[in-house]
Amino acid sequence: TGYRAKLRNSEDLAEGINKILRLNTHEYERMSNNCRKMGLEFCSPEVQIKKFEEIIKNSTKNDK
């Protein structure tokens, strides 16, 4: 889905940005599709609703 730079390492971050900018069309499309899949898996409205329901359910259990 991309490049994971080392924490607090601006040179590694720059290297990652350069790698992504140099992807060929096939690699770019593959990464793009993987990013979309990951976004839908973790951030879709349905997933967010379930997470909010869990938070509400857990908070009402703690109030009793």
PDB file of N, CA, C and O in Angstrom:
ATOM      1  N   THR A   1       0.808  -1.211   0.000  1.00  0.00           N
ATOM      2  CA  THR A   1       0.000   0.000   0.000  1.00  0.00           C
ATOM      3  C   THR A   1       0.844   1.264   0.000  1.00  0.00           C
ATOM      4  O   THR A   1       0.305   2.369  -0.045  1.00  0.00           O
ATOM      5  N   GLY A   2       2.129   1.116   0.049  1.00  0.00           N
ATOM      6  CA  GLY A   2       2.955   2.321   0.055  1.00  0.00           C
ATOM      7  C   GLY A   2       4.323   2.049   0.625  1.00  0.00           C
ATOM      8  O   GLY A   2       4.861   0.952   0.474  1.00  0.00           O
ATOM      9  N   TYR A   3       4.880   3.029   1.270  1.00  0.00           N
ATOM     10  CA  TYR A   3       6.211   2.930   1.847  1.00  0.00           C
ATOM     11  C   TYR A   3       6.116   3.340   3.301  1.00  0.00           C
ATOM     12  O   TYR A   3       5.540   4.379   3.623  1.00  0.00           O
ATOM     13  N   ARG A   4       6.672   2.538   4.169  1.00  0.00           N
ATOM     14  CA  ARG A   4       6.650   2.857   5.591  1.00  0.00           C
ATOM     15  C   ARG A   4       8.037   3.347   5.995  1.00  0.00           C
ATOM     16  O   ARG A   4       8.990   2.573   6.091  1.00  0.00           O
ATOM     17  N   ALA A   5       8.120   4.636   6.225  1.00  0.00           N
ATOM     18  CA  ALA A   5       9.401   5.247   6.570  1.00  0.00           C
ATOM     19  C   ALA A   5       9.749   4.983   8.031  1.00  0.00           C
ATOM     20  O   ALA A   5       8.874   4.790   8.875  1.00  0.00           O
ATOM     21  N   LYS A   6      11.030   4.979   8.298  1.00  0.00           N
ATOM     22  CA  LYS A   6      11.489   4.836   9.676  1.00  0.00           C
ATOM     23  C   LYS A   6      11.070   6.070  10.468  1.00  0.00           C
ATOM     24  O   LYS A   6      11.091   7.191   9.960  1.00  0.00           O
ATOM     25  N   LEU A   7      10.694   5.844  11.708  1.00  0.00           N
ATOM     26  CA  LEU A   7      10.230   6.913  12.585  1.00  0.00           C
ATOM     27  C   LEU A   7      11.289   8.008  12.738  1.00  0.00           C
ATOM     28  O   LEU A   7      12.459   7.734  13.006  1.00  0.00           O
ATOM     29  N   ARG A   8      10.853   9.230  12.563  1.00  0.00           N
ATOM     30  CA  ARG A   8      11.698  10.428  12.728  1.00  0.00           C
ATOM     31  C   ARG A   8      12.938  10.415  11.839  1.00  0.00           C
ATOM     32  O   ARG A   8      14.007  10.875  12.240  1.00  0.00           O
ATOM     33  N   ASN A   9      12.782   9.880  10.625  1.00  0.00           N
ATOM     34  CA  ASN A   9      13.912   9.817   9.696  1.00  0.00           C
ATOM     35  C   ASN A   9      13.479  10.472   8.389  1.00  0.00           C
ATOM     36  O   ASN A   9      12.894   9.824   7.521  1.00  0.00           O
ATOM     37  N   SER A  10      13.769  11.747   8.262  1.00  0.00           N
ATOM     38  CA  SER A  10      13.316  12.499   7.090  1.00  0.00           C
ATOM     39  C   SER A  10      13.974  12.006   5.797  1.00  0.00           C
ATOM     40  O   SER A  10      13.363  12.070   4.730  1.00  0.00           O
ATOM     41  N   GLU A  11      15.200  11.521   5.887  1.00  0.00           N
ATOM     42  CA  GLU A  11      15.854  10.987   4.682  1.00  0.00           C
ATOM     43  C   GLU A  11      15.140   9.731   4.189  1.00  0.00           C
ATOM     44  O   GLU A  11      14.968   9.548   2.984  1.00  0.00           O
ATOM     45  N   ASP A  12      14.728   8.873   5.107  1.00  0.00           N
ATOM     46  CA  ASP A  12      14.001   7.665   4.732  1.00  0.00           C
ATOM     47  C   ASP A  12      12.626   8.023   4.171  1.00  0.00           C
ATOM     48  O   ASP A  12      12.157   7.390   3.225  1.00  0.00           O
ATOM     49  N   LEU A  13      11.986   9.021   4.746  1.00  0.00           N
ATOM     50  CA  LEU A  13      10.702   9.494   4.225  1.00  0.00           C
ATOM     51  C   LEU A  13      10.865  10.000   2.798  1.00  0.00           C
ATOM     52  O   LEU A  13      10.052   9.685   1.929  1.00  0.00           O
ATOM     53  N   ALA A  14      11.917  10.785   2.551  1.00  0.00           N
ATOM     54  CA  ALA A  14      12.177  11.288   1.194  1.00  0.00           C
ATOM     55  C   ALA A  14      12.423  10.137   0.226  1.00  0.00           C
ATOM     56  O   ALA A  14      11.966  10.174  -0.916  1.00  0.00           O
ATOM     57  N   GLU A  15      13.148   9.110   0.685  1.00  0.00           N
ATOM     58  CA  GLU A  15      13.395   7.937  -0.155  1.00  0.00           C
ATOM     59  C   GLU A  15      12.076   7.243  -0.512  1.00  0.00           C
ATOM     60  O   GLU A  15      11.870   6.832  -1.654  1.00  0.00           O
ATOM     61  N   GLY A  16      11.201   7.122   0.462  1.00  0.00           N
ATOM     62  CA  GLY A  16       9.900   6.506   0.216  1.00  0.00           C
ATOM     63  C   GLY A  16       9.059   7.289  -0.767  1.00  0.00           C
ATOM     64  O   GLY A  16       8.414   6.705  -1.638  1.00  0.00           O
ATOM     65  N   ILE A  17       9.059   8.594  -0.638  1.00  0.00           N
ATOM     66  CA  ILE A  17       8.312   9.447  -1.574  1.00  0.00           C
ATOM     67  C   ILE A  17       8.866   9.269  -2.983  1.00  0.00           C
ATOM     68  O   ILE A  17       8.103   9.145  -3.941  1.00  0.00           O
ATOM     69  N   ASN A  18      10.182   9.257  -3.110  1.00  0.00           N
ATOM     70  CA  ASN A  18      10.801   9.060  -4.421  1.00  0.00           C
ATOM     71  C   ASN A  18      10.446   7.700  -5.017  1.00  0.00           C
ATOM     72  O   ASN A  18      10.183   7.599  -6.215  1.00  0.00           O
ATOM     73  N   LYS A  19      10.437   6.655  -4.190  1.00  0.00           N
ATOM     74  CA  LYS A  19      10.074   5.324  -4.685  1.00  0.00           C
ATOM     75  C   LYS A  19       8.651   5.329  -5.242  1.00  0.00           C
ATOM     76  O   LYS A  19       8.393   4.772  -6.309  1.00  0.00           O
ATOM     77  N   ILE A  20       7.742   5.954  -4.523  1.00  0.00           N
ATOM     78  CA  ILE A  20       6.343   5.990  -4.966  1.00  0.00           C
ATOM     79  C   ILE A  20       6.207   6.803  -6.248  1.00  0.00           C
ATOM     80  O   ILE A  20       5.469   6.416  -7.154  1.00  0.00           O
ATOM     81  N   LEU A  21       6.909   7.918  -6.329  1.00  0.00           N
ATOM     82  CA  LEU A  21       6.839   8.749  -7.531  1.00  0.00           C
ATOM     83  C   LEU A  21       7.428   8.058  -8.763  1.00  0.00           C
ATOM     84  O   LEU A  21       7.087   8.405  -9.893  1.00  0.00           O
ATOM     85  N   ARG A  22       8.303   7.091  -8.546  1.00  0.00           N
ATOM     86  CA  ARG A  22       8.953   6.397  -9.662  1.00  0.00           C
ATOM     87  C   ARG A  22       8.266   5.077 -10.050  1.00  0.00           C
ATOM     88  O   ARG A  22       8.778   4.349 -10.901  1.00  0.00           O
ATOM     89  N   LEU A  23       7.139   4.767  -9.450  1.00  0.00           N
ATOM     90  CA  LEU A  23       6.440   3.525  -9.789  1.00  0.00           C
ATOM     91  C   LEU A  23       6.005   3.526 -11.252  1.00  0.00           C
ATOM     92  O   LEU A  23       5.588   4.554 -11.785  1.00  0.00           O
ATOM     93  N   ASN A  24       6.106   2.373 -11.887  1.00  0.00           N
ATOM     94  CA  ASN A  24       5.574   2.281 -13.244  1.00  0.00           C
ATOM     95  C   ASN A  24       4.048   2.145 -13.172  1.00  0.00           C
ATOM     96  O   ASN A  24       3.491   2.006 -12.083  1.00  0.00           O
ATOM     97  N   THR A  25       3.387   2.183 -14.299  1.00  0.00           N
ATOM     98  CA  THR A  25       1.924   2.180 -14.332  1.00  0.00           C
ATOM     99  C   THR A  25       1.339   0.967 -13.621  1.00  0.00           C
ATOM    100  O   THR A  25       0.402   1.099 -12.834  1.00  0.00           O
ATOM    101  N   HIS A  26       1.884  -0.207 -13.893  1.00  0.00           N
ATOM    102  CA  HIS A  26       1.370  -1.437 -13.265  1.00  0.00           C
ATOM    103  C   HIS A  26       1.529  -1.398 -11.746  1.00  0.00           C
ATOM    104  O   HIS A  26       0.598  -1.730 -11.013  1.00  0.00           O
ATOM    105  N   GLU A  27       2.711  -0.990 -11.275  1.00  0.00           N
ATOM    106  CA  GLU A  27       2.955  -0.917  -9.829  1.00  0.00           C
ATOM    107  C   GLU A  27       2.050   0.116  -9.173  1.00  0.00           C
ATOM    108  O   GLU A  27       1.540  -0.103  -8.075  1.00  0.00           O
ATOM    109  N   TYR A  28       1.852   1.254  -9.860  1.00  0.00           N
ATOM    110  CA  TYR A  28       0.988   2.304  -9.323  1.00  0.00           C
ATOM    111  C   TYR A  28      -0.456   1.818  -9.200  1.00  0.00           C
ATOM    112  O   TYR A  28      -1.103   2.046  -8.178  1.00  0.00           O
ATOM    113  N   GLU A  29      -0.955   1.155 -10.230  1.00  0.00           N
ATOM    114  CA  GLU A  29      -2.325   0.654 -10.195  1.00  0.00           C
ATOM    115  C   GLU A  29      -2.498  -0.391  -9.097  1.00  0.00           C
ATOM    116  O   GLU A  29      -3.513  -0.412  -8.402  1.00  0.00           O
ATOM    117  N   ARG A  30      -1.501  -1.254  -8.949  1.00  0.00           N
ATOM    118  CA  ARG A  30      -1.567  -2.268  -7.895  1.00  0.00           C
ATOM    119  C   ARG A  30      -1.606  -1.617  -6.513  1.00  0.00           C
ATOM    120  O   ARG A  30      -2.418  -1.993  -5.667  1.00  0.00           O
ATOM    121  N   MET A  31      -0.724  -0.637  -6.288  1.00  0.00           N
ATOM    122  CA  MET A  31      -0.708   0.051  -5.001  1.00  0.00           C
ATOM    123  C   MET A  31      -2.019   0.797  -4.770  1.00  0.00           C
ATOM    124  O   MET A  31      -2.568   0.766  -3.668  1.00  0.00           O
ATOM    125  N   SER A  32      -2.511   1.455  -5.786  1.00  0.00           N
ATOM    126  CA  SER A  32      -3.758   2.197  -5.679  1.00  0.00           C
ATOM    127  C   SER A  32      -4.917   1.273  -5.309  1.00  0.00           C
ATOM    128  O   SER A  32      -5.718   1.597  -4.433  1.00  0.00           O
ATOM    129  N   ASN A  33      -5.004   0.128  -5.974  1.00  0.00           N
ATOM    130  CA  ASN A  33      -6.065  -0.833  -5.670  1.00  0.00           C
ATOM    131  C   ASN A  33      -5.947  -1.380  -4.255  1.00  0.00           C
ATOM    132  O   ASN A  33      -6.950  -1.548  -3.563  1.00  0.00           O
ATOM    133  N   ASN A  34      -4.713  -1.657  -3.827  1.00  0.00           N
ATOM    134  CA  ASN A  34      -4.507  -2.146  -2.464  1.00  0.00           C
ATOM    135  C   ASN A  34      -4.883  -1.090  -1.429  1.00  0.00           C
ATOM    136  O   ASN A  34      -5.456  -1.417  -0.390  1.00  0.00           O
ATOM    137  N   CYS A  35      -4.568   0.160  -1.705  1.00  0.00           N
ATOM    138  CA  CYS A  35      -4.921   1.248  -0.788  1.00  0.00           C
ATOM    139  C   CYS A  35      -6.442   1.403  -0.684  1.00  0.00           C
ATOM    140  O   CYS A  35      -6.981   1.599   0.405  1.00  0.00           O
ATOM    141  N   ARG A  36      -7.114   1.315  -1.809  1.00  0.00           N
ATOM    142  CA  ARG A  36      -8.575   1.423  -1.801  1.00  0.00           C
ATOM    143  C   ARG A  36      -9.182   0.271  -1.019  1.00  0.00           C
ATOM    144  O   ARG A  36     -10.090   0.475  -0.213  1.00  0.00           O
ATOM    145  N   LYS A  37      -8.686  -0.933  -1.251  1.00  0.00           N
ATOM    146  CA  LYS A  37      -9.184  -2.110  -0.543  1.00  0.00           C
ATOM    147  C   LYS A  37      -8.994  -1.946   0.966  1.00  0.00           C
ATOM    148  O   LYS A  37      -9.897  -2.239   1.749  1.00  0.00           O
ATOM    149  N   MET A  38      -7.830  -1.481   1.356  1.00  0.00           N
ATOM    150  CA  MET A  38      -7.533  -1.275   2.771  1.00  0.00           C
ATOM    151  C   MET A  38      -8.432  -0.185   3.368  1.00  0.00           C
ATOM    152  O   MET A  38      -8.928  -0.324   4.486  1.00  0.00           O
ATOM    153  N   GLY A  39      -8.633   0.888   2.621  1.00  0.00           N
ATOM    154  CA  GLY A  39      -9.501   1.963   3.086  1.00  0.00           C
ATOM    155  C   GLY A  39     -10.926   1.484   3.299  1.00  0.00           C
ATOM    156  O   GLY A  39     -11.552   1.826   4.303  1.00  0.00           O
ATOM    157  N   LEU A  40     -11.443   0.702   2.372  1.00  0.00           N
ATOM    158  CA  LEU A  40     -12.800   0.169   2.516  1.00  0.00           C
ATOM    159  C   LEU A  40     -12.887  -0.801   3.689  1.00  0.00           C
ATOM    160  O   LEU A  40     -13.890  -0.840   4.402  1.00  0.00           O
ATOM    161  N   GLU A  41     -11.831  -1.580   3.882  1.00  0.00           N
ATOM    162  CA  GLU A  41     -11.825  -2.573   4.952  1.00  0.00           C
ATOM    163  C   GLU A  41     -11.827  -1.916   6.337  1.00  0.00           C
ATOM    164  O   GLU A  41     -12.479  -2.409   7.257  1.00  0.00           O
ATOM    165  N   PHE A  42     -11.108  -0.819   6.481  1.00  0.00           N
ATOM    166  CA  PHE A  42     -10.944  -0.208   7.791  1.00  0.00           C
ATOM    167  C   PHE A  42     -11.718   1.089   8.007  1.00  0.00           C
ATOM    168  O   PHE A  42     -11.936   1.490   9.151  1.00  0.00           O
ATOM    169  N   CYS A  43     -12.138   1.753   6.926  1.00  0.00           N
ATOM    170  CA  CYS A  43     -12.702   3.095   7.077  1.00  0.00           C
ATOM    171  C   CYS A  43     -14.055   3.289   6.407  1.00  0.00           C
ATOM    172  O   CYS A  43     -14.544   4.417   6.342  1.00  0.00           O
ATOM    173  N   SER A  44     -14.667   2.235   5.913  1.00  0.00           N
ATOM    174  CA  SER A  44     -15.955   2.398   5.239  1.00  0.00           C
ATOM    175  C   SER A  44     -17.001   2.870   6.251  1.00  0.00           C
ATOM    176  O   SER A  44     -16.828   2.665   7.452  1.00  0.00           O
ATOM    177  N   PRO A  45     -18.070   3.492   5.788  1.00  0.00           N
ATOM    178  CA  PRO A  45     -19.132   3.923   6.711  1.00  0.00           C
ATOM    179  C   PRO A  45     -19.667   2.764   7.557  1.00  0.00           C
ATOM    180  O   PRO A  45     -19.970   2.944   8.736  1.00  0.00           O
ATOM    181  N   GLU A  46     -19.781   1.591   6.964  1.00  0.00           N
ATOM    182  CA  GLU A  46     -20.286   0.434   7.708  1.00  0.00           C
ATOM    183  C   GLU A  46     -19.355   0.057   8.853  1.00  0.00           C
ATOM    184  O   GLU A  46     -19.808  -0.254   9.955  1.00  0.00           O
ATOM    185  N   VAL A  47     -18.060   0.085   8.589  1.00  0.00           N
ATOM    186  CA  VAL A  47     -17.075  -0.234   9.624  1.00  0.00           C
ATOM    187  C   VAL A  47     -17.112   0.822  10.719  1.00  0.00           C
ATOM    188  O   VAL A  47     -17.045   0.491  11.903  1.00  0.00           O
ATOM    189  N   GLN A  48     -17.217   2.086  10.336  1.00  0.00           N
ATOM    190  CA  GLN A  48     -17.266   3.162  11.323  1.00  0.00           C
ATOM    191  C   GLN A  48     -18.504   3.054  12.201  1.00  0.00           C
ATOM    192  O   GLN A  48     -18.424   3.281  13.408  1.00  0.00           O
ATOM    193  N   ILE A  49     -19.643   2.710  11.616  1.00  0.00           N
ATOM    194  CA  ILE A  49     -20.873   2.536  12.396  1.00  0.00           C
ATOM    195  C   ILE A  49     -20.683   1.429  13.420  1.00  0.00           C
ATOM    196  O   ILE A  49     -21.052   1.594  14.583  1.00  0.00           O
ATOM    197  N   LYS A  50     -20.116   0.306  13.005  1.00  0.00           N
ATOM    198  CA  LYS A  50     -19.877  -0.803  13.939  1.00  0.00           C
ATOM    199  C   LYS A  50     -18.962  -0.380  15.077  1.00  0.00           C
ATOM    200  O   LYS A  50     -19.199  -0.739  16.231  1.00  0.00           O
ATOM    201  N   LYS A  51     -17.921   0.379  14.765  1.00  0.00           N
ATOM    202  CA  LYS A  51     -16.994   0.843  15.809  1.00  0.00           C
ATOM    203  C   LYS A  51     -17.697   1.772  16.798  1.00  0.00           C
ATOM    204  O   LYS A  51     -17.495   1.657  18.007  1.00  0.00           O
ATOM    205  N   PHE A  52     -18.528   2.699  16.288  1.00  0.00           N
ATOM    206  CA  PHE A  52     -19.274   3.585  17.176  1.00  0.00           C
ATOM    207  C   PHE A  52     -20.247   2.801  18.038  1.00  0.00           C
ATOM    208  O   PHE A  52     -20.412   3.105  19.219  1.00  0.00           O
ATOM    209  N   GLU A  53     -20.896   1.791  17.459  1.00  0.00           N
ATOM    210  CA  GLU A  53     -21.818   0.957  18.235  1.00  0.00           C
ATOM    211  C   GLU A  53     -21.071   0.234  19.359  1.00  0.00           C
ATOM    212  O   GLU A  53     -21.580   0.130  20.475  1.00  0.00           O
ATOM    213  N   GLU A  54     -19.858  -0.267  19.066  1.00  0.00           N
ATOM    214  CA  GLU A  54     -19.051  -0.923  20.095  1.00  0.00           C
ATOM    215  C   GLU A  54     -18.674   0.051  21.209  1.00  0.00           C
ATOM    216  O   GLU A  54     -18.727  -0.299  22.388  1.00  0.00           O
ATOM    217  N   ILE A  55     -18.294   1.272  20.837  1.00  0.00           N
ATOM    218  CA  ILE A  55     -17.921   2.274  21.831  1.00  0.00           C
ATOM    219  C   ILE A  55     -19.110   2.590  22.720  1.00  0.00           C
ATOM    220  O   ILE A  55     -18.983   2.639  23.943  1.00  0.00           O
ATOM    221  N   ILE A  56     -20.272   2.806  22.103  1.00  0.00           N
ATOM    222  CA  ILE A  56     -21.474   3.126  22.879  1.00  0.00           C
ATOM    223  C   ILE A  56     -21.847   1.959  23.791  1.00  0.00           C
ATOM    224  O   ILE A  56     -22.168   2.162  24.962  1.00  0.00           O
ATOM    225  N   LYS A  57     -21.806   0.743  23.258  1.00  0.00           N
ATOM    226  CA  LYS A  57     -22.152  -0.447  24.037  1.00  0.00           C
ATOM    227  C   LYS A  57     -21.218  -0.579  25.230  1.00  0.00           C
ATOM    228  O   LYS A  57     -21.669  -0.840  26.345  1.00  0.00           O
ATOM    229  N   ASN A  58     -19.911  -0.400  25.004  1.00  0.00           N
ATOM    230  CA  ASN A  58     -18.936  -0.516  26.076  1.00  0.00           C
ATOM    231  C   ASN A  58     -19.065   0.608  27.096  1.00  0.00           C
ATOM    232  O   ASN A  58     -18.862   0.383  28.289  1.00  0.00           O
ATOM    233  N   SER A  59     -19.400   1.812  26.648  1.00  0.00           N
ATOM    234  CA  SER A  59     -19.523   2.926  27.581  1.00  0.00           C
ATOM    235  C   SER A  59     -20.766   2.774  28.462  1.00  0.00           C
ATOM    236  O   SER A  59     -20.753   3.180  29.623  1.00  0.00           O
ATOM    237  N   THR A  60     -21.830   2.197  27.922  1.00  0.00           N
ATOM    238  CA  THR A  60     -23.028   1.983  28.743  1.00  0.00           C
ATOM    239  C   THR A  60     -22.805   0.859  29.752  1.00  0.00           C
ATOM    240  O   THR A  60     -23.400   0.885  30.829  1.00  0.00           O
ATOM    241  N   LYS A  61     -21.971  -0.119  29.434  1.00  0.00           N
ATOM    242  CA  LYS A  61     -21.630  -1.184  30.390  1.00  0.00           C
ATOM    243  C   LYS A  61     -20.842  -0.611  31.552  1.00  0.00           C
ATOM    244  O   LYS A  61     -21.033  -1.020  32.698  1.00  0.00           O
ATOM    245  N   ASN A  62     -19.954   0.337  31.263  1.00  0.00           N
ATOM    246  CA  ASN A  62     -19.112   0.925  32.313  1.00  0.00           C
ATOM    247  C   ASN A  62     -19.898   1.869  33.211  1.00  0.00           C
ATOM    248  O   ASN A  62     -19.494   2.118  34.346  1.00  0.00           O
ATOM    249  N   ASP A  63     -21.016   2.398  32.717  1.00  0.00           N
ATOM    250  CA  ASP A  63     -21.811   3.334  33.507  1.00  0.00           C
ATOM    251  C   ASP A  63     -22.654   2.623  34.558  1.00  0.00           C
ATOM    252  O   ASP A  63     -23.133   3.266  35.492  1.00  0.00           O
ATOM    253  N   LYS A  64     -22.847   1.328  34.433  1.00  0.00           N
ATOM    254  CA  LYS A  64     -23.719   0.602  35.362  1.00  0.00           C
ATOM    255  C   LYS A  64     -23.034   0.213  36.625  1.00  0.00           C
ATOM    256  O   LYS A  64     -23.648  -0.403  37.496  1.00  0.00           O
TER     257      LYS A  64
END
